[in-house]
Amino acid sequence: MATYAQMVAQDLIEGRAFRPMEDQGAPIEAGYAAQFEMAPIVAAAKGGVGGRKIGWNLPALMEKMGVKAPIVGHVFADDICRGDANLKLADFQNFMMEPEICAILAVDLAPRAGGWTRESAAEAVARFTVAFELLDRRGGSPAHPASVIANNIFNAGLCYDVENGLRPEALDPAALRTVVEHDGEVILDAKGAAPQHPLDAVAFMANLFNAHGVTPKAGEVLLCGSHMPLHPVDHPGRFTMRIEGLGEVCFKLG
């Protein structure tokens, strides 16, 4: 009989509906156990692991969701698009997007004595740039954190700027202005919108994946947290995100 994680893996591969845990009292760690069992199965079907994501890394959101720390997930290689992308709304059940800063790793984030910090993470990042996280709720609810974690935090990929960016030492998140447009209409124009310093997000992801016996690899794209609440999309359109001096990325949803 298939395990819960194996069933979730097939759900993600085939685009089926969200599958919550039977035990709605299951703790966070049960969700991670399922996710780390699921991930190699999905990775084998989707070109490997191409990145990682952090979620709920705004203190107010952690409080709302009843968790004490951010949560993390995988991004599979076949779900990553570079630059100007064309996507199909019909490929998703409940499409949503989030604009973020992402980190491109220069080296593997292998376990290290004392763990990863903002300072050591800065030495591991080749550059920061802009990205849209692509998400699909698949009819699921965020009410039970362990189930959300097991289902990879609704991740359905990302689109990022492959050409532009800043070295970690040049990044000042508080000074960056994020502008997001949907069909030419500005839906976000905010300065200092990152939920936490991106290097702190990188360090947190490194430490959590390392704690589960996993090493994020050089070249991976790490999503560092949304600059606005989840934005649901139910009709075709074009989205653009730009942060002056950092980069610009867009995708068309047909």
TORMARNU-49967 format. One record per atom (N, C-alpha, C): x, y, z; residue in one letter. Coordinates in steps of 0.02 Angstrom, whole numbers, plus 50000, padded with zeros to 5 digits. Layout:
REM TORMARNU-49967
XYZa/...
This chain:
REM TORMARNU-49967
500424994050000m/500005000050000m/500445006250000m/500265011149959a/500665017249954a/500625021250019a/501175024450036t/501175028850094t/500845035450075t/500685039350126y/500395045950114y/500855050150070y/501505050050084a/501985054050045a/501995051749972a/501965045249961q/501965042749892q/501335044949855q/500775045149890m/500155047449858m/500195054949843m/500475058849888v/500565065949876v/501025067049816v/501545063049811a/502005063649754a/501635062749688a/501215057649684q/500845056449622q/500335062049610q/500055064749663d/499595070449656d/499955076249623d/500565077649646l/500935083249620l/501165082049548l/501365076049533i/501585074349465i/501005074849416i/500415072549437e/499835072249393e/499365078249399e/499525082949445g/499105088849452g/498435087549483g/498405082649528r/497765081049561r/497655085549621r/497065084949650a/496855089149705a/497295088249767a/497335093349806f/497695093449870f/497455087749914f/497915084249945r/497755078649989r/497985080250060r/497525082050105p/497735083550174p/497895077150212p/498245077950267m/498365072350311m/497715070250346m/497655063750358e/497065061450395e/497065064150466e/497645064350496d/497715066950565d/497825074450561d/497295078250572q/497355085450569q/497685088550630q/497885084150676g/498285086450733g/499015084850726g/499205082150667a/499905080250655a/500365086350660a/500945085650690p/501395091350700p/501785093050636p/502115098750639i/502515101250583i/503005095950558i/503345092550604e/503855087750583e/503565081950543e/502935080150555a/502615075050515a/502535077450442a/502405083850434g/502365086650367g/503035086450331g/503565088050368y/504235087750337y/504435080550320y/504255075850364a/504415068850349a/504085066750284a/503465068750274a/503115067150212a/503425070750152a/503595077150161q/503875081050105q/504555078050083q/504975076250131f/505625073650112f/505595066550086f/505055062950098e/504945056550065e/504655057649995e/504225062649988m/503915064249924m/504395067049874m/504845071549895a/505255075549849a/505665071449799a/506025066149820p/506415062349770p/505975059149716p/505365057349733i/504915054349684i/504715059449632i/504525065349655v/504325070649609v/504925073149569v/505495073649603a/506105075849568a/506285071249510a/506195064749519a/506345059949466a/505905061049405a/505295063549417a/504825064749362a/504885071749333a/505205076349370k/505215083349350k/505925086249344k/506385082249321g/507055084849305g/507505086349363g/507325083949422g/507735085249481g/507485091249521g/507875093049571v/507725098849613v/508115104849585v/507755110249570g/508085116149542g/508115121949590g/507785121249647g/507785126749694g/507425125049758g/507355129949801r/507025129249866r/506605135449878r/506135134949925k/505725140749941k/505625141250016k/505515147350038i/505335148650107i/504635151650107i/504245149950157g/503575152650163g/503425154850234g/502935159250240w/502695161650305w/503275164650346w/503725168350313n/504295171150349n/504195178450369n/503565180550370l/503385186950400l/503115185550470l/503365188850522p/503145187150590p/502385187150599p/502035191950570a/501305192150577a/500985185950545a/501275183550491l/501005177750456l/501145171350496l/501735170950526m/501875165150569m/501375164850626m/501235170550656e/500745170750711e/500055168650687e/499855171150628k/499205169350600k/499145161950587k/499685158850561m/499665151850543m/499825147150602m/499995150050658g/500125146050718g/500775142150716g/501295145050684v/501945141750681v/502465146350714v/503005143250736k/503525147050772k/504105149050727k/504115146450666a/504665147850620a/504395147350549a/504745150250500p/504535149450431p/504535142050410p/504245140650353i/504225133850326i/504585133850258i/504805127950237v/505185127550174v/504925122050130v/505085122650065g/504885117550017g/505375117149959g/505245112449914h/505655111249855h/505365114849794h/505795116449746v/505585118749680v/505895114049629v/505485110949588f/505735105849542f/505935108949475f/506465106249447a/506805109349390a/506355110649331a/505915105949314d/505485106749256d/504955112249266d/504875114549328d/504385119749343d/504705126649345d/505345127149327i/505705133549328i/505725136449258i/505525142749252c/505575146149188c/506025152249196c/506375153849142r/506885159049143r/506695164749097r/506655170749126g/506495176649086g/505755177049069g/505615179149009d/504925180248986d/504615173448969d/504105171449007a/503825164649000a/503095164948979a/502875159648945n/502175158848927n/501905152748964n/501395153949005l/501085148649044l/500355147949024l/500065142249042k/499365141049026k/498955140449090k/498445144549097l/498025144449156l/497705137549165l/497555134249110a/497235127749113a/497665122349145a/498325123649151d/498775118849182d/498745119049258d/498375123749286f/498325124549358f/497595124049381f/497495121949443q/496825121849471q/496645128449503q/497085130949545n/496985137349580n/497625141349577n/497755144549519f/498395147949509f/498455154149552f/499045154949581m/499215160849620m/499945162549607m/500135168749622m/500835170649614m/501055175049671m/501715175149683e/502015179449732e/502665182349704e/502765188949709p/503395192049687p/503925191749743p/504535189749726e/505035188749776e/505735190649751e/506195191349798i/506915191249783i/507145184049787i/507565181949740c/507835175249743c/508595175449743c/508895170249772a/509615169549775a/509835164049728a/510365165249690i/510675160049649i/511305157749685i/511335151349701l/511895148849741l/512535148149699l/513085150349729a/513745149549698a/514075143049719a/513905140649778v/514205134549805v/513655130549840v/513805124249855d/513335120049893d/513265122849964d/512655122349990l/512535124250060l/512595117950103l/513205115550110a/513335109450149a/513315111050224a/513175106050265p/513185107250337p/513845110150360p/513815114750408r/514415117950433r/514365118750509r/514925118850541a/514945119550614a/514615126050635a/514135125550680g/513785131550703g/513215133650659g/513135130250602g/512575131950558g/512715137950514g/512245139350469w/512305145050423w/512035151350456w/512375156950441t/512175163550466t/512115168250406t/511895174350420r/511865179350366r/512555180350335r/513065180550376e/513735181850351e/513995176050308e/513905169950331s/514165164350292s/513735163250229s/513085164650233a/512655163950174a/512885168850119a/513125174750139a/513345179750090a/513915177050047a/514315172650076e/514875169850039e/514655164249991e/514045161850000a/513805156249960a/513355158349903a/513145164649902v/512665166949851v/513045170549795v/512915168449733a/513225171649675a/512915178549662a/512245178849666r/511885185149655r/511175184349678r/510865190049690f/510145190449702f/509815193549641f/509215191249626t/508825194349572t/508085193749589t/507655194949540v/506935194849552v/506615188549525v/506065186549556a/505725180449534a/504985180849553a/504575177549514f/503895176049532f/503875168849557f/503595167749616e/503425160849633e/502745159249603e/502695153349573l/502065150949546l/501775145849596l/501135146549610l/500825142249659l/500165139549633l/499975133749659d/499335130749642d/499045127649705d/498505130649730r/498195128049792r/497885121149782r/497695119449722r/497395112949705r/496805111349751r/496425116649768g/495835115749810g/495985114749884g/496605115749903g/496805114549972g/496725120650017g/496775119350082s/496715124550132s/497375125150170s/497565131250190p/498175132050230p/498065130950304p/497475128450323a/497295128150394a/497735123350434a/497985118050403h/498395113250440h/499115113550413h/499565116850450p/500245117850425p/500605111550403p/500535106050439a/500885099850421a/500655097350352a/500015097850337s/499765095750272s/500025100350217s/500075106750232v/500345111550183v/501075109950168v/501455108550220i/502165106850211i/502225100350171i/501825095450188a/501855089050152a/501715089950078a/501275094650062n/501095096049992n/501525101449961n/502125102449990n/502635106849961n/502425114149959n/501995116050007i/501795123050016i/501515126049951i/501145121849915f/500785124049854f/501245126149797f/501905125049803n/502345127349749n/502205123949683n/502195128049630a/502105125449562a/502655128049516a/503195130549545g/503755132849505g/503935140149518g/504355142849475l/504555149849479l/504795152249411l/504765158849402c/505065162249344c/505555167449371c/506165167649344y/506645172449371y/507055175649316y/507375181249332d/507805185049287d/508495181749286d/508685179249227v/509325175549222v/509915180049207v/509795186349191e/510325190749168e/510565195849219e/510115198449260n/510275204049304n/510315201849376n/510555206349418g/510585204849489g/511125208749525g/511185207449590l/511675210749632l/512045205649674l/512675206949686r/513055202949733r/512795204149803r/512855199349848p/512575200149915p/512815206449951p/513445208349943e/513705214249978e/513395220749953e/513095220549893a/512785226549865a/512045227049879a/511765221849911l/511045221549921l/510845225249985l/510385230049978d/510095233550035d/509335232850029d/509035227650057p/508325226350047p/507865232050066p/508045235750118a/507625241150142a/507575246850091a/508065247350047a/508075252849999a/507755250949932a/507575244649923l/507335242249859l/506585243449851l/506395245949793r/505695247249778r/505445241749730r/504935238149752t/504635232749713t/504015235349678t/503985234449612v/503395236349573v/503155230149535v/502515228649544v/502215222949509v/501605225449471v/501565223449407e/500995225349365e/500635219249339e/499975219849336h/499545214749306h/499175218049248h/499355216049188d/499065219049127d/499135226649128d/499725229049150g/499865236149150g/499615239949210g/499205236649252e/498955239949313e/499415238149371e/499645243249407v/500095242149464v/499695239149522v/499915233249544i/499585229949601i/500035229949663i/500675231949654l/501115232849711l/501635238049693l/501725242949737d/502265247849730d/502485249449801d/503015246049823a/503205246549893a/503955246449901a/504205250149948k/504915250349964k/505055246050025k/505585242150023g/505755237950080g/505225232650093g/504975229450040a/504405224850047a/504615217650065a/505255216150064a/505475209350080a/505275207550151a/505015201550164p/504785199750231p/505355198950282p/505955197550258q/506545197450301q/507155198450256q/507735199450285h/508325200150244h/508425193750204h/508515194150138p/508585188050098p/509145183450121p/509685186150147l/510225181850171l/510015177850233l/509585180850274d/509325177050331d/508875171350307d/508495172650254a/508075167450225a/508505161750197a/509045163550162v/509505158450136v/509795154250192v/510015157550245a/510315153950302a/509805149250334a/509185151650342f/508665147450372f/508535141250330f/508465142250264m/508345136550220m/508925131650223m/509535134250221a/510125129850224a/510115125550287a/509975128750344n/509995125050407n/509435119950412n/508835121650387l/508285116850392l/508395110950345l/508605112350284f/508735106750238f/509315102450264f/509835105650289n/510395101750317n/510165097350375n/509705099950416a/509455096050473a/509085089750450a/508855089850388h/508505084050360h/508955080150312h/509605081250317g/510075077350279g/510135079350206g/509935085450189v/509925087750120v/510385093850112v/510765094050058t/511205099650042t/510965103249980t/510705109349985p/510555113249925p/511185114249884p/511125113749817k/511705113549773k/511835120249738k/512465121249719a/512665126949678a/512225127249616a/512015133349598g/511585134249540g/510855134249555g/510665131849614e/509955131849632e/509705138949643e/509045139749634v/508715146149644v/508315145749709v/508455150149756l/508115150149821l/507655156149826l/507015154849833l/506515160049841l/506515162449914l/506555169049924c/506695171849990c/506095174950025c/505495173949998g/504895176450032g/504525181749994g/503865181449997s/503445185849956s/503435192949981s/503395197649933h/503345204749948h/502625207149954h/502145202649944m/501445204449950m/501055198049965m/500425198649988p/500025192650000p/499915188749936p/499755182349944l/499595178049886l/499105181649840l/499255181449775h/498835184849726h/498505179649681h/497865178049693p/497525173149651p/497375175949582p/497405171549532v/497285173649463v/496795168749431v/496245171349405d/495735166949376d/495595168449302d/496015172649271h/495925174049200h/496605175549169h/496675174749103p/497315175949070p/497555183049081p/498215184049076g/498495190749084g/499255190549083g/499545196349092r/500275197049092r/500495200249158r/501005197449188f/501275199849251f/501995201949242f/502175207649271t/502865210149269t/503065212249339t/503665210349358m/503955212549422m/504635215749407m/504755221449437r/505415224549430r/505635227749495r/506275227249508i/506595230749562i/507195234149532i/507185240849530e/507705244549497e/508395242749525e/508845241149480g/509525239149500g/509605231749515g/509045228249521l/509075221149537l/508855216749479l/508315218749445g/508095214749388g/507365215649372g/507155212149320e/506455212349297e/506275205449269e/505675203149283v/505445196749258v/504705197349242v/504475193549193c/503775193749175c/503555186849150c/502905185749153f/502625179749123f/501935181349097f/501745177849045k/501075178449017k/500685172249031k/500085173149056l/499645167549072l/499085167349020l/499105162248977g/498625161948923g/498075156848934g/
